[in-house]
Every structure is written in structure tokens, then in C-alpha cells.
């Protein structure tokens, strides 16, 4: 995010004309308050929708019938800088009040959680990351930006780029997985997609990277929990994606709920001022997460709201989401000198700069033609992109005996309540979809011409239907069982102590296997599941995640062989929940896990992942050979031959890993450094080349300093983190 000198001058001139009350107003974000029969804040209503207390239909009914207070009088008085939005006509009304009826005519920045699409919902982030497709990451973000602007939203609370290694944490669904390299690629691409098409104000929004920082490391995977870690772990694992986003010009950042080493991120001056705004160079502003300033009292670091507000402002928290603490209490503290005026001026300067960069002072409104266009339905190109994203995000975990793909001549017994639940395909943090846009697995198979008969049988909740199970086992040639989680079982406030299949779904699969019919399992879930029994017993497993509005079409295409799965896991899958956190890039230990008892292992579970990071099968096969590693003054040049050794065209994700074999700090056993998606015809082979800058072979120490150390490095290339060719090279920097 860069301003011209003219824009900077405009901001400074405006700042000089503002009263203290107007300045603090810019630091205040409001949500519409639902009044009347449903008296809760809009933010709580959103939470109720995402955690399953409200259905989509109930949510829409409340919004359509309840009276809502949009704080119009405060907007007129200049006491509001931002609002939550979704309704484009209401956004225009509020912008008109701000522009024409407030003293200084400062537009609102209107935010919303557009995590993986607004109406055109594409796969949840942990799924999309499995595509390892940077161009896809960027395209879907660009689509979300255009759609957001057409709905009056100019600020997306996205991307969520928390590194997450513990699948018990529900919000693992919202981010790109466990790896800092993949997370950094994802972050850069999403920032480009959301922000870089500035050919029109209709095409870009301000990104808001979240949650800063280390929220994904919450203790025991329990949401909102404490986080403790070394500086080197913070810098090497949890900060890289945020650093990448800042390098790409991310406009804003949302601070995390958690404390880090005893200091909540919301009031952590070192994190916000020294690291984020200092080292990383954030030019825009920082917003709290919902109610997070007030929660510092519950954390025990502030005595009351007043104390929390003082600490947050001084630490560098520029905007308060939802508590009114800045709005109600900050002016008195500035007048007393407790909070310096310079702190307020800096925050407001940052907020105004983002508004200027967004073009809001010149054109804050949504054209009626744009509103009407979406009322008629989704653009065909959006639907096509959502389907492509869904097809690329699926991961074939197992395919014993080449059971997949299925033939359209086979009679399919489709089993599981999830298979016919179009309202479950979008997953967590998707709040603006329309059911008529969503395609269930059943509808997708039927539309694709499969010979399919549907049997509900059972799901993540409720009992099994014995009669339906018996019919499904009798009547089909092959059984396709769709099992997993509802969308409310992952996402915020949805941590799970047991990450196996919920409810009686394993029992359902056992009954289906007893039939002797081949059983294909389609997983529909928001986190890596603990699947030791399933991996041992089931012949074919397709990880389909929550794939968005075209899920059914994509799953049908994969099951019937119209597309070959090409996704690779962005997160390791545990065999049992007790392995969590499990991740491929763990530090080396003095006694690495093995069959020997006195090693880093479990007595009752494997010592490593069931399905590792980077794993994913195809309907064809790929052979790697001839790894060669050369050196120039500034880089390593790595080459190998990749051959499609199977019988059909396919796409492989070639993954490059390194290991610093001996260093001044214990380093991971393997680290992803780059990847390439390569499509090959049957029998085709190609030379694959990577150029790896030597500067990427360093690490951050426990002072936060970046170190490049001479020594032996192991270079690995392959189709997963576990299956690689390896070569060693000794380097001097």
C-alpha cells in the first residue's frame, strides 16, 4: 500500500482540521445492533451463525425482520470510522450520511469476514492450500474483492494466515496449514488478488491479515488459549507468512485474541510497534479482533476497560472492534495526558491513509447496476472458478486396487446425510451464500450422469437408519459414503478433543464394509481427522473438505474420473488425536522416533503422521529420477527428471525441501522451500528446475536475528515430505 505525495498531504491537512472527538471516532468500529426481539450485537449474531446456534435461514430471517441500529447519529457526529457490512444499499445510505451529513465528510471503511468468498464461496483455506497453486490463490481472492465491492464491502478480514499444527483447533480450517513456506506463498498471492487490481475502485479492497500472531499455536488446540514459545520459533514458523504479506503491501492487520508469552497480542507493544510496524513496515493500521480490548481485563493484564484501552492505544492498536472503549473512554485519557496525542494522531493517520488509498473519498458508493447484477445471480465466470478451485483442492489419500475412478455404468449406492446437504458444502466462516447456488454431492453425481441411488443412513449427528443401510448394501455395485463434520464442527470456537469421525459414522462404515461391496469414502470436513482405522480398513479415501458452492460438481468429476485428483496435503493427518500436534517439519531430536522403545515415540501409536504434509495420490503415477544439485555464487540450482509413468494425463506438485544438518540451533528435519505444479501427458517426461537463493537457507535465532551458517545441507525433492530423492552439499556463505 503506497500513497502519492498528494495523498499524504491530503491526509495531513485533514488530520489538522479534526477535533479530538472526530479523531477517536475514526478509531471506532461499529456493528449494526439487532434491537427488538433479538437484542444482541451483530458480532454475536455472526458468532451464533458460525458456531451452529443459528441456521443460515434463521440468520437471514432475523436480518430481514428485526430492526437494526446502524448508529446513524454517531456517524453524523463523526464518532464512527468503520462499520461491518454486507447490504450494499445500506452501505450506500451510511456512506451518504458520512460523506454529506458529517462535518468533515470522511467516508466509512466497511469490513466483513470474506475468508473464502462472499456469495461465490470457494474452498476453505486449508483445502485451497492443498492445490499448491499460487495463481489459483490469487484468482479466487481477486474474485472475492470484486464481489465484496459490489456488496459495499471495501475491507476484507482476510487472508487468515495462522500457521496451525494442531488439528484439534477449529480454526485450522481457515488458514493454509502447517508450513511457513506454503503459508507465505498463500499470503502473497491473496494480498495480490485482493489489492493489486487497481484499474478500478470496483476491483480491489484493503486486505486484513489475521490473526497476528501465533494464534494457531494455542495450547492444546483450545481456541482463545494461551501461547508460549521461543523467539526463534515465533520468527521461523509463525511470522513468515505475515512478513510475506507485509512485503506484498498488505494494508491492515488484525491482532490475535491470544496472549504470547504472557502479554495479549492486543496490548503487546513489542509485537505491534517494534515487529509489525517497525521491522515489517506495515503502513496501514491494526484493528483488534472482536471485543479483544475488553477481554484484556479477563486476561488479567488490565484492571478495567479504561486500563485496557490505555494499554491497547499505547501498544499500537489503531482501531477498536466493537467494545466502544476508545469511543467512550479514550478522550479523557488524552486530555489528562495518559495517552499522548501523538498516539491518536498516528492511528488516525494510518486509518485515513487506507481510506484514501481505497479511493473512498472520491467514490464510496456501489452503483445500482452492480447491486442488480448480483440480485439476478452469480456471474458464470465466478461459478466456473469456484468449481476449478474445488477440483484442485481435493486430495486422494488412498486408492487401493485402483478402485477409483468409478464408471458411469456402475450402480452407486450413495450413503450419508452429508451427501445431500447443500447447506453444508461451504464450511466455516461463509455467511453470504445462497442455497440455490450450492451443489450437494448427490446433486453433483446426478447432474454428471452417474447411476446413483441415495440412502441417508446416518451422519455426524443422530442415529443410524438400519433399514437404509441394509438397502444401500444390497442394491448398489459400489458404495460411496460421504462422512465427516458439519460446518459448525470446525471454525472459531469449534475445537475438538477427539478429531476422529464424530457420531456413529465409523460404525456406519463398518456396516458398509461387512456387505463385501467396495466402499469409497469421501471426507467432508474442516480439519485433518484422526483416521488410523479408516486408513487400515477402507480401500479408497478422497479428502474433499468443505469445497464451496460447487462442491458436488467437483466431487462427482473426481469420482467419475473426469478430473484426476492433484491436491497435496497442506497439513499432516494424525493416526490418533493423541499425536496432536503432529507436523512434518518438527525439530530434530537426540533420539528420533523409531521402533526402538527409547526413542521419541508413542507406545500405542505411530511416531509420525498417518498421511504426511505434501501427500496426495493421482489416477496416474509419477517417477522422479536424476536429482542434481549445483551451486552458483548466490543460489543453488536443482534439477531432476519427472516422468508421468501412468496411463493418463495428470498434474503433480513437485516439492523442494532442505535440511540444515548441523547448526547453532536445532533445526527441523525437513523444510519446504519451493514447489511447482507440473502437468504431464501419459508417458511424458520433463526436466524440472529450481533456483533456490542461498539467502533462503538461513534461520532466525533467539534474538530475532537472521543467520546464514556454513555447513552441510541436505536437498530433497519429491511428491510429498516423506517420499523424496536426496543429495547433500556443503556450503560456505
C-alpha positions in Angstrom: 0.0 0.0 0.0 1.7 3.2 -1.2 0.3 6.8 -1.2 1.4 9.5 -3.5 2.7 12.7 -2.0 -0.5 14.5 -2.9 -2.5 11.8 -1.0 -0.2 12.1 2.0 -0.6 15.9 2.0 -4.4 15.4 1.9 -4.3 13.2 4.9 -2.2 15.6 6.9 -4.4 18.6 6.1 -7.5 16.6 7.1 -5.9 15.5 10.3 -5.2 19.1 11.3 -8.9 20.0 10.9 -10.2 17.2 13.1 -11.3 17.6 16.7 -10.1 15.0 19.3 -13.6 13.5 19.3 -13.5 13.1 15.5 -10.1 11.5 15.6 -11.2 9.0 18.2 -14.3 8.3 16.1 -12.0 7.1 13.3 -10.6 4.6 15.8 -14.0 3.1 16.5 -15.7 0.3 14.5 -19.4 -0.3 14.9 -21.5 -3.3 14.1 -25.3 -3.0 13.5 -27.1 -3.7 16.7 -30.1 -6.0 16.4 -32.8 -4.4 18.5 -36.4 -5.5 19.3 -37.0 -9.3 19.7 -33.3 -10.2 19.3 -31.2 -7.9 21.3 -27.7 -8.9 20.7 -24.8 -7.2 18.8 -24.3 -8.1 15.2 -20.9 -9.6 16.0 -22.5 -12.0 18.4 -25.1 -12.9 15.8 -22.3 -13.8 13.5 -20.7 -16.0 16.2 -24.1 -17.7 16.7 -24.3 -18.4 13.0 -20.7 -19.8 12.7 -21.0 -22.0 15.8 -24.3 -23.5 14.8 -26.7 -21.9 17.3 -28.3 -20.2 14.3 -29.1 -21.7 10.9 -28.5 -19.7 7.7 -32.2 -19.4 7.3 -32.7 -18.1 10.9 -29.9 -15.6 10.4 -31.4 -14.2 7.2 -34.9 -14.1 8.8 -33.5 -12.0 11.7 -31.8 -9.6 9.4 -34.9 -9.2 7.2 -37.4 -8.7 10.1 -35.5 -7.3 13.0 -34.9 -3.6 13.5 -31.3 -2.8 13.3 -29.5 0.2 14.7 -26.7 1.3 12.3 -25.5 4.1 14.6 -26.5 6.8 12.1 -26.4 9.6 14.7 -22.8 8.7 15.7 -21.8 8.6 12.0 -23.3 12.1 11.6 -21.3 13.3 14.6 -18.0 11.8 13.3 -17.8 9.2 16.0 -17.5 6.2 13.7 -14.7 5.3 11.4 -15.8 1.9 10.3 -18.8 -0.4 10.2 -19.5 -4.0 9.5 -21.3 -4.5 6.2 -23.0 -6.8 3.7 -26.0 -5.0 2.4 -24.9 -2.7 -0.5 -27.9 -0.4 -0.3 -27.4 0.1 3.4 -23.7 0.7 2.8 -24.7 3.4 0.3 -27.0 5.0 2.9 -24.4 5.0 5.6 -21.7 6.4 3.3 -24.0 9.2 2.2 -24.5 10.1 5.9 -20.8 10.1 6.5 -19.9 12.0 3.3 -22.7 14.6 3.2 -24.0 15.0 6.8 -20.9 14.8 8.9 -18.8 17.9 9.4 -15.7 16.7 7.5 -17.2 14.2 5.1 -14.9 11.3 5.9 -16.1 8.0 4.4 -16.5 4.8 6.3 -14.3 1.8 5.8 -16.8 -1.1 5.7 -15.4 -4.5 6.7 -16.6 -8.1 6.6 -15.3 -11.6 7.0 -14.8 -12.7 3.4 -12.5 -15.6 4.3 -13.1 -17.8 1.2 -15.5 -15.9 -0.9 -18.6 -13.8 -0.3 -21.5 -15.3 -2.3 -19.2 -17.1 -4.7 -17.8 -19.3 -1.9 -14.7 -21.3 -2.9 -12.9 -24.0 -0.8 -12.0 -23.3 2.8 -8.4 -22.2 3.1 -6.9 -25.5 4.4 -8.5 -27.1 1.3 -7.4 -24.5 -1.2 -3.9 -24.6 0.1 -3.8 -28.3 -0.9 -3.8 -27.1 -4.6 -0.3 -25.6 -4.2 -1.5 -23.3 -6.9 -0.4 -19.7 -6.4 -2.3 -18.5 -9.4 -5.5 -20.0 -8.1 -4.9 -18.4 -4.7 -4.7 -15.0 -6.4 -7.6 -15.5 -8.8 -10.1 -16.5 -6.1 -9.0 -13.5 -4.0 -9.5 -11.2 -6.9 -13.0 -12.6 -7.4 -13.7 -12.1 -3.7 -12.5 -8.5 -3.9 -14.8 -7.6 -6.9 -17.7 -9.3 -5.3 -17.1 -7.5 -2.0 -17.1 -4.1 -3.6 -20.3 -4.9 -5.3 -21.8 -5.5 -1.9 -20.5 -2.3 -0.3 -17.6 -4.0 1.4 -14.2 -2.4 0.9 -12.2 -4.1 3.7 -11.9 -7.9 3.8 -10.9 -9.6 7.1 -8.7 -11.9 5.1 -6.4 -13.7 4.5 -6.2 -15.8 7.7 -2.6 -16.9 7.6 -2.0 -18.5 11.0 0.4 -21.4 10.9 -1.6 -24.3 12.5 -0.1 -27.6 13.5 -2.7 -28.9 15.9 -5.9 -30.2 14.2 -7.8 -30.1 17.5 -8.0 -26.3 16.9 -11.2 -25.5 15.0 -9.7 -22.5 13.1 -7.2 -24.7 11.3 -9.9 -24.7 8.6 -9.5 -21.0 7.9 -5.7 -21.0 7.2 -3.2 -22.5 4.8 -1.9 -25.3 7.1 1.2 -26.1 9.0 4.0 -24.9 6.7 5.6 -21.4 6.7 6.7 -21.6 3.1 3.4 -22.6 1.7 1.7 -20.1 4.1 3.9 -17.3 2.8 3.1 -18.2 -0.9 -0.6 -18.2 0.1 -0.3 -14.9 1.9 1.5 -13.1 -1.0 -1.0 -14.4 -3.6 -4.0 -13.5 -1.5 -2.7 -9.9 -1.0 -2.1 -9.6 -4.7 -5.5 -10.8 -5.5 -7.3 -8.6 -3.0 -5.3 -5.4 -3.5 -3.4 -5.3 -6.8 -6.1 -4.8 -9.5 -6.4 -1.0 -9.1 -7.7 -0.4 -12.6 -11.0 0.5 -10.9 -12.1 1.1 -7.3 -14.6 -1.7 -8.1 -11.8 -4.3 -8.3 -9.8 -4.1 -5.0 -10.2 -4.0 -1.3 -8.0 -3.5 1.7 -6.8 -6.9 3.0 -6.6 -7.5 6.7 -4.2 -10.3 7.5 -5.0 -12.2 10.6 -4.5 -13.3 13.4 -1.3 -11.6 14.4 0.3 -13.7 15.9 0.8 -17.3 16.9 -3.0 -17.8 17.4 -2.6 -21.2 15.7 -0.3 -22.4 18.5 -2.9 -22.0 21.2 -2.2 -24.5 23.9 -3.8 -28.0 23.5 -5.6 -26.7 20.3 -8.2 -25.0 22.5 -9.5 -21.7 21.0 -8.6 -18.4 22.7 -6.0 -20.3 24.8 -2.5 -19.1 25.9 0.5 -19.4 23.6 4.1 -19.7 24.8 7.2 -20.1 22.5 10.8 -19.1 21.9 11.6 -16.1 19.8 13.2 -18.4 17.2 10.1 -20.5 16.9 8.0 -17.3 16.5 10.2 -15.9 13.8 10.8 -19.1 11.9 7.3 -20.6 11.9 4.6 -18.1 12.8 5.9 -14.7 11.5 7.0 -15.7 7.9 3.5 -15.5 6.4 2.9 -12.1 7.9 6.3 -10.9 6.8 5.4 -12.1 3.3 2.1 -10.3 3.4 3.7 -7.0 4.6 6.3 -7.3 1.8 3.4 -7.6 -0.7 1.8 -4.4 0.7 -1.0 -5.7 2.9 -3.0 -2.7 4.1 -4.2 -3.8 7.5 -3.6 -6.4 10.2 -6.0 -7.9 12.8 -4.4 -8.7 16.2 -5.0 -12.1 17.7 -7.0 -12.9 20.8 -4.3 -14.9 22.5 -1.5 -13.8 24.8 2.0 -14.5 23.6 4.4 -15.4 26.4 2.1 -13.7 28.9 1.2 -10.5 27.0 -2.0 -10.4 25.0 -1.3 -9.6 21.4 -4.0 -6.8 21.7 -1.7 -4.8 24.1 1.7 -6.2 23.0 3.7 -3.1 22.1 6.7 -5.2 21.0 4.6 -7.2 18.6 2.6 -4.3 17.2 5.1 -1.4 17.2 8.5 -3.0 17.1 8.0 -6.0 14.9 4.9 -5.3 12.8 5.2 -1.6 12.2 8.9 -1.4 12.7 10.7 -4.5 11.3 7.9 -5.5 8.8 7.0 -1.9 7.8 3.1 -2.0 8.0 1.9 1.3 6.5 -1.8 0.8 7.2 -3.4 0.2 10.5 -4.1 -2.5 13.1 -7.6 -3.5 14.3 -8.4 -5.5 17.3 -10.4 -8.8 17.0 -14.0 -8.6 18.2 -14.2 -7.3 21.8 -10.5 -8.2 22.3 -9.6 -4.9 24.1 -12.2 -5.6 26.8 -11.0 -9.2 27.0 -7.6 -7.9 28.3 -9.4 -7.5 31.6 -10.3 -11.2 31.6 -6.7 -12.0 30.6 -5.7 -10.3 33.9 -3.4 -7.8 32.3 -5.7 -4.8 32.8 -7.8 -3.8 35.8 -10.8 -2.4 33.8 -11.9 -1.1 30.5 -10.1 2.1 31.0 -6.8 0.4 31.7 -7.3 -1.9 28.7 -8.0 1.0 26.4 -4.9 2.9 27.5 -2.6 -0.2 27.1 -4.1 -1.0 23.7 -3.7 2.5 22.3 -0.2 3.0 23.5 0.8 -0.5 22.2 -0.3 0.5 18.7 -3.8 -0.8 18.4 -5.2 1.7 16.0 -8.9 0.6 15.8 -11.2 -0.9 18.4 -13.6 -3.5 17.0 -16.8 -3.5 18.9 -16.2 -2.5 22.5 -16.7 1.3 22.5 -13.8 1.6 24.9 -11.9 4.1 22.7 -15.2 5.9 21.8 -16.3 6.3 25.5 -13.0 6.5 27.5 -10.1 7.5 25.3 -10.8 11.2 25.0 -10.5 11.8 28.8 -7.2 9.9 28.9 -5.7 12.0 26.1 -6.9 15.2 27.8 -5.2 14.0 31.0 -2.0 13.1 29.2 -2.2 9.4 30.0 -2.3 8.7 26.3 -0.2 11.0 24.2 -2.0 12.9 21.4 0.8 11.6 19.1 -0.5 8.1 19.6 -4.0 9.1 18.5 -2.7 11.1 15.5 -0.6 8.2 14.3 -3.5 5.8 14.5 -5.9 8.2 12.7 -3.2 9.0 10.0 -2.9 5.3 9.3 -6.7 4.8 9.1 -7.2 7.8 6.8 -4.3 6.7 4.6 -6.1 3.4 3.9 -9.3 5.2 3.1 -7.5 7.5 0.7 -5.7 4.5 -0.9 -9.1 2.8 -1.4 -10.4 5.8 -3.2 -13.3 6.2 -0.8 -13.1 10.0 -0.6 -13.7 10.1 -4.4 -16.1 7.2 -4.9 -17.5 5.4 -1.8 -20.8 4.1 -3.3 -21.9 0.9 -5.0 -23.5 1.5 -8.4 -27.1 0.3 -8.6 -26.3 -1.7 -11.7 -23.7 -3.7 -9.7 -26.3 -4.4 -7.0 -28.9 -5.5 -9.5 -26.5 -7.7 -11.3 -25.9 -9.9 -8.2 -29.6 -9.9 -7.4 -30.0 -11.8 -10.8 -27.4 -14.4 -9.8 -23.7 -15.2 -9.8 -21.5 -14.5 -12.9 -20.8 -17.6 -14.9 -17.1 -17.0 -14.6 -17.3 -17.0 -10.7 -19.2 -20.3 -10.8 -16.5 -21.8 -13.1 -13.7 -20.5 -10.8 -15.3 -21.9 -7.7 -15.6 -25.3 -9.4 -12.0 -25.2 -10.6 -10.8 -24.4 -7.1 -12.8 -27.2 -5.7 -11.4 -29.7 -8.2 -7.8 -28.7 -7.5 -8.3 -28.8 -3.7 -9.3 -32.5 -3.3 -6.6 -34.9 -2.1 -6.7 -38.6 -2.9 -5.5 -40.2 0.3 -5.8 -43.8 -0.6 -6.8 -45.8 -3.7 -6.2 -49.5 -3.1 -6.6 -51.6 -6.2 -7.3 -48.5 -8.4 -10.9 -48.6 -7.1 -11.2 -45.0 -8.3 -12.3 -43.6 -10.7 -15.7 -45.2 -11.0 -17.5 -46.0 -14.2 -20.8 -44.4 -15.1 -22.0 -47.9 -15.8 -21.6 -48.9 -12.1 -24.7 -48.7 -9.9 -23.7 -46.4 -7.0 -25.2 -46.5 -3.5 -24.6 -43.0 -2.2 -24.6 -43.1 1.6 -24.6 -40.4 4.4 -26.7 -37.4 5.3 -23.9 -35.1 4.4 -24.1 -36.2 0.7 -27.4 -34.4 0.3 -26.8 -31.4 2.5 -26.2 -28.5 0.1 -26.2 -26.1 3.1 -23.1 -27.8 4.5 -20.8 -27.5 1.4 -19.5 -24.0 2.2 -17.8 -24.7 5.5 -17.0 -22.3 8.4 -16.9 -18.5 8.0 -19.1 -18.4 4.9 -22.0 -16.2 5.7 -23.4 -14.7 2.5 -24.0 -17.8 0.2 -27.4 -18.6 -1.3 -28.6 -22.1 -1.1 -29.7 -22.1 -4.8 -26.0 -21.6 -5.7 -24.8 -24.7 -3.7 -24.5 -28.2 -5.2 -24.5 -31.2 -2.9 -22.6 -34.4 -3.7 -25.8 -36.1 -4.5 -26.9 -33.3 -6.9 -23.4 -33.3 -8.5 -23.4 -37.0 -9.2 -26.9 -36.9 -10.6 -26.0 -34.0 -12.9 -22.9 -35.8 -14.1 -25.0 -38.7 -15.3 -24.0 -41.3 -12.6 -26.3 -44.2 -11.9 -26.8 -43.3 -8.3 -29.4 -44.1 -5.6 -29.2 -42.1 -2.4 -29.6 -43.5 1.2 -29.2 -41.1 4.1 -28.3 -43.8 6.6 -26.5 -41.5 9.1 -24.4 -38.5 9.6 -22.1 -36.7 12.1 -25.1 -36.3 14.4 -28.0 -38.5 15.2 -28.7 -42.2 14.9 -28.2 -44.7 12.1 -31.0 -45.9 9.9 -30.7 -49.7 9.8 -33.2 -50.2 7.1 -31.4 -47.6 4.8 -28.1 -49.3 5.5 -29.4 -52.7 4.5 -30.8 -51.3 1.3 -27.6 -49.5 0.4 -25.6 -52.6 0.9 -27.9 -54.7 -1.2 -28.7 -52.6 -4.2 -25.5 -50.9 -5.4 -22.5 -52.3 -7.2 -20.3 -49.9 -5.3 -20.9 -47.8 -2.2 -19.8 -44.2 -1.9 -20.0 -43.0 1.7 -19.9 -39.3 2.4 -18.8 -38.8 6.1 -17.1 -36.1 8.1 -18.1 -32.9 10.0 -20.8 -30.3 9.7 -19.5 -26.8 9.1 -20.3 -25.9 12.8 -17.8 -28.6 13.9 -14.8 -26.6 12.7 -14.0 -22.9 12.6 -14.0 -20.5 15.5 -14.9 -21.8 18.9 -15.0 -25.3 17.5 -12.0 -27.1 19.0 -12.4 -30.8 19.4 -10.6 -33.1 21.9 -11.3 -36.1 19.7 -10.7 -35.5 16.0 -11.9 -38.8 14.8 -15.1 -39.1 12.8 -17.9 -37.7 15.0 -21.0 -39.5 15.9 -21.6 -43.1 14.7 -20.0 -42.6 11.3 -17.3 -45.2 11.9 -19.9 -47.7 12.9 -21.7 -46.8 9.7 -18.6 -47.5 7.7 -18.1 -50.8 9.5 -21.6 -51.9 8.5 -21.0 -50.9 4.9 -17.7 -52.9 4.7 -19.4 -56.0 6.0 -21.5 -56.1 2.8 -18.5 -57.1 0.8 -19.1 -54.3 -1.7 -16.3 -51.9 -2.5 -16.6 -48.8 -0.3 -15.3 -45.4 -1.5 -15.2 -42.8 1.3 -15.5 -39.1 0.6 -14.5 -36.9 3.6 -16.3 -33.6 4.1 -14.5 -31.8 6.9 -12.8 -28.7 8.1 -9.7 -30.2 9.8 -7.3 -33.1 9.5 -9.0 -36.0 11.0 -7.5 -38.9 13.0 -8.1 -41.8 10.6 -6.0 -44.8 11.6 -8.9 -47.3 11.5 -10.2 -45.8 8.3 -6.8 -45.9 6.6 -6.4 -49.5 7.5 -9.9 -50.7 6.6 -11.2 -48.6 3.7 -9.9 -49.2 0.2 -10.4 -45.7 -1.2 -10.5 -42.3 0.6 -11.0 -38.9 -1.1 -10.4 -35.9 1.1 -12.9 -33.4 -0.2 -13.0 -30.9 2.7 -15.7 -28.2 2.5 -15.3 -27.1 -1.1 -17.7 -24.3 -1.5 -20.7 -23.8 -3.7 -19.7 -26.2 -6.5 -18.6 -29.0 -4.2 -20.9 -31.6 -5.6 -19.8 -31.0 -9.2 -16.2 -31.2 -8.3 -16.6 -34.4 -6.2 -18.6 -36.0 -9.0 -15.9 -35.1 -11.5 -13.2 -36.7 -9.3 -15.2 -39.9 -8.5 -16.1 -40.5 -12.2 -12.6 -39.7 -13.5 -13.5 -36.5 -15.4 -10.6 -34.9 -13.4 -7.7 -36.6 -11.8 -7.1 -35.5 -8.2 -3.9 -33.4 -7.9 -4.1 -31.9 -4.4 -1.4 -32.5 -1.8 -2.0 -32.2 2.0 -1.3 -28.7 3.5 -1.5 -30.3 6.9 -0.4 -33.7 8.3 -3.1 -36.1 9.4 -2.6 -37.9 12.7 -3.3 -41.5 13.2 -5.0 -40.8 16.5 -5.8 -37.5 18.2 -3.2 -38.0 21.0 -0.5 -37.4 18.4 -1.5 -33.8 18.1 0.2 -31.6 17.3 1.8 -33.6 14.5 3.7 -31.8 11.7 6.4 -32.8 9.2 8.9 -30.0 9.9 9.5 -30.8 13.6 12.9 -30.2 15.1 15.5 -32.9 15.1 15.8 -34.8 18.4 18.6 -36.7 20.1 16.6 -39.9 19.8 14.4 -39.7 16.6 11.3 -41.9 16.6 11.8 -45.5 15.6 10.7 -49.0 16.5 13.2 -48.9 19.4 11.5 -48.1 22.7 13.9 -45.5 24.0 13.2 -43.0 21.2 10.8 -40.2 20.6 7.7 -42.3 20.1 4.4 -43.5 21.5 3.8 -47.0 22.9 0.3 -47.1 21.3 0.5 -45.0 18.1 2.9 -44.3 15.3 5.6 -41.7 15.9 4.9 -39.8 12.7 1.8 -38.7 10.7 -0.6 -41.1 9.2 -0.7 -39.0 6.0 2.2 -36.5 5.9 2.3 -33.0 4.6 2.5 -33.0 0.8 0.9 -36.4 0.4 -1.6 -36.9 -2.4 -2.2 -39.6 -5.0 -3.4 -39.3 -8.6 -5.1 -41.5 -11.2 -1.8 -41.8 -12.8 1.8 -42.2 -11.4 4.9 -40.1 -11.4 8.5 -41.2 -11.3 11.4 -39.0 -10.0 15.0 -39.6 -11.1 18.3 -37.9 -11.7 18.5 -35.4 -8.9 21.3 -32.9 -9.5 22.4 -30.0 -7.2 24.7 -27.3 -8.5 26.0 -24.1 -6.9 26.5 -20.5 -8.1 27.7 -17.6 -6.0 24.1 -16.7 -4.9 22.0 -19.8 -5.4 21.6 -23.5 -5.6 20.5 -24.9 -9.0 18.5 -28.1 -8.5 17.3 -30.3 -11.4 15.7 -33.6 -11.8 13.6 -35.6 -14.3 9.9 -36.1 -13.7 8.0 -38.7 -15.7 4.3 -39.5 -15.9 4.7 -43.2 -15.7 1.0 -43.9 -15.7 -1.7 -44.2 -18.3 -3.4 -40.9 -18.3 -2.7 -37.2 -18.1 -2.1 -35.8 -14.6 -0.7 -33.0 -12.5 2.0 -33.4 -9.9 3.1 -31.0 -7.2 6.9 -31.3 -7.1 8.2 -30.3 -3.7 11.6 -29.0 -2.8 12.9 -29.4 0.8 16.1 -28.7 2.6 17.7 -29.6 5.9 20.4 -27.6 7.7 22.2 -30.8 9.0 24.1 -29.1 11.9 23.5 -25.6 13.1 23.9 -23.4 16.1 20.2 -24.0 16.9 18.4 -27.3 16.5 16.7 -27.1 13.0 13.8 -29.0 11.5 14.3 -32.4 10.0 13.0 -31.0 6.7 11.7 -27.6 5.4 9.7 -26.9 2.3 11.5 -24.2 0.2 9.6 -24.2 -3.1 7.2 -26.2 -5.2 5.9 -26.4 -8.8 2.6 -27.7 -10.3 3.5 -29.7 -13.4 1.0 -31.2 -15.8 2.2 -34.1 -18.0 0.6 -36.3 -20.6 0.8 -40.1 -20.2 4.4 -41.2 -20.7 5.7 -37.6 -20.9 8.8 -36.7 -19.0 10.3 -33.3 -18.3 13.3 -31.7 -16.7 12.3 -29.8 -13.6 14.5 -27.0 -12.3 14.5 -24.9 -9.1 16.7 -22.0 -8.4 17.0 -21.6 -4.6 18.6 -18.4 -3.3 21.2 -19.2 -0.7 19.7 -16.4 1.4 16.7 -18.8 1.9 18.9 -21.3 3.7 19.2 -19.3 6.9 17.1 -19.1 10.1 16.2 -16.7 12.9 18.0 -17.1 16.2 16.6 -16.4 19.7 17.4 -12.7 19.4 15.3 -12.4 16.1 18.5 -12.1 14.0 18.7 -13.9 10.7 21.7 -16.2 10.4 23.3 -17.9 7.5 25.8 -20.6 8.7 28.3 -22.6 6.8 27.9 -26.4 6.8 26.2 -29.4 5.3 22.8 -29.2 3.7 20.5 -32.0 2.6 18.4 -31.3 -0.5 15.3 -33.3 -1.1 12.8 -33.3 -3.9 9.7 -35.5 -4.3 5.9 -35.8 -4.3 5.5 -35.5 -0.5 7.5 -34.6 2.5 8.1 -38.3 3.2 8.9 -39.6 -0.3 11.9 -37.8 -1.8 15.2 -38.0 -3.6 18.1 -36.6 -1.6 21.5 -35.2 -2.1 23.9 -33.4 0.2 26.0 -30.3 -0.4 28.5 -28.4 1.8 28.1 -24.6 1.6 30.1 -21.6 2.7 28.3 -18.2 2.8 
